[in-house]
């Protein structure tokens, strides 16, 4: 491909000339005859920079939807993280979720082979430490608090995952191509 140079005429008009036109006489767009310099003089003139059309794009509906979903997921996750950590924090108390080892050993034994003394010991132990009530109500208050604590931990982990997912969605909305503007 031949290179194109900018030739300025004596009248101040700028004309594009190619190397193949060196030494020729050309007609300018205004209709005047101009002589093109020789190739060695032509190469001293500034080159015409090729035009690279830039494709203009505007924000598309798909990008908007992905961004809004990402923002909603992010804000919901942030809200639940704040709720679980700052507004309603879980007390840091040790909750015993299992029955005491003595009771487990007694229950796992063969009750039919227990002697009267073992039965009376079990009855005495279970009534003093409220174990039978816990067994009947599936753990009572301590079990409820323990389950609540575990559910909050899972919700907090889910909220952190939602925060990351929302951030990814917002990033993707900026990467997606928009619609072309003509």
N, C-alpha and C positions, 0 to 999 in steps of 0.2 A: 504494500500500500504506500502510495506517495505521501510525503509529508506536506502539510499545508502551512504557509507562512502568512503573517499579517503585513501587507504592503500599504504604506500610507502614501496617497497621491499628493501632488503639489497643492491641490485644492483642500486637503485635509480629510478626504474620504478614505476610509479603511476598506481594503479589498483582500479577500482570501485568494492566494495564488499557490499552485502546487509546483513541485520541482520540475515537472514535465513542461511547464509553461515558461521556464527560464529563457530569457532573450526574446520572447515573443511580444507582440502587441495585443493587448486585450481591451475589451470594452467594459467600463465600470457600470454598475447598476444605474448610475445617473446618465449614462450614454456617452461618456467621454472616452477617448482613446488614450491608453497609458501603456508605456513600454515597461515590461517586466525586466528587472536586472538579471545579470548573468547568475549562474548557479553559485559561484563563490560569494557574490554579494548577497544573494538571496538567503544563504545560510546564516548570514549575520543578522537577519531580521528575526523578530520573535515568532515562536511557533504558536499555531492555533491549538489550544487545548481541546481534546475531544470532549464532547458533551456526554455525560453519563446521566441519563434521566433517573431521577430519584422517584421511587414509588412512594407516594404519599398514602398513608393509611390512617384511618380513624378508628376509634374504639368501637368494637362490635358488641352486639347484644350478648353473644356467647361469653365474651370476656366479662361483661357486666354481671352476668348471672353467676359465673364462677367466683368473681370477686365478692359479691354479696353473700354467697353461701360460705365462702371462706371467712368473711368478717363475722357472720352469725355464729359459725362454729367456734371461732376464736373467742368472741365475747361471751358466749355461753360457757365455754371451758374456763375462761378467766373468772367468771362469776362463781362457778362452782368451786374452783380452787380457793378463791377468797372466802367463800362460805365455809368450806371444810377446814381451812387453816386459821382464819382470823376471827370470823364471826361466831361459829359454833365449833370450837376446837374440841377434840376428844380428850378427856382427862387421862393423864398419864399414870393411871393406877394399875397395879398388877391384879388381874382378875384370874382366879383359879377356875378353869373351865372343866377340869376333870375331877372325878371323885377322888377322895384320898386313897392312897395305895392300900391301906388296911381294909377299906370297904371293898375295893376291887378284888383283893385276894379272897375275902369271905364270899363274895357273890359268885366268883368264878369257881369256887369249890363246890363239891356235890352236897347240896343242902340236905339230901336224904341221909347222908352219912354223918351229919353234925350231931354232936352230943348236946344234951340239954344245956351244958355250960357254954358251948359256942353260940347257941341260939340266944341265950340270955345276954352274952357279951355283945353280940351283933345288935340285939334290940336296944340294949343300954347305949351303945355307941351311936346308933342311928337316931335315937330320940334326943340325945344330948346335942348332937352337932347338926340337927335338922336335915340329915341326908335323905330321909324318906320323902320329905316334902320336895326337895330338889329333884329326886328321881321321878316323883309323880308329875311334877310340872315341867319336866324336861329341862331342869337346870335353874328355873326360877329367874330372879332378877339378874343374877350374875351371867346366866346364859344369854339373856336378852341383851345385856350390855356388851358381852363378847361378840355376839352376832352383829350388833350395830357397829361395833368397832371394825369388824372385818368388812362389812358392807361399805363403810366409809372409806376404808383403804382402797377397795376395788373402785369405788367411784372417783377417788382422787387420782388413781392410776389412769382410769378412763378419761378424766378431765385433762390430764397432762398429754395423753395421746391425742385427744381432740384439739388441744392447743397446737400441737405439732402439725396435725392434719390441716387445720385451718390456715396455718402459716404457709404450708405447701400449696394449698388451693389459691391463696392470694398471690403467691409467686408465679404459679402457673398462669394466672389471668394476665400477667404482664408479658409472659413468654408467647402466649397464643397470638397468631397473626390476626390483625384487624381486617376491616374491609377496605379495599382499594378505593382511593379517591381519584377520579379522573380529572 
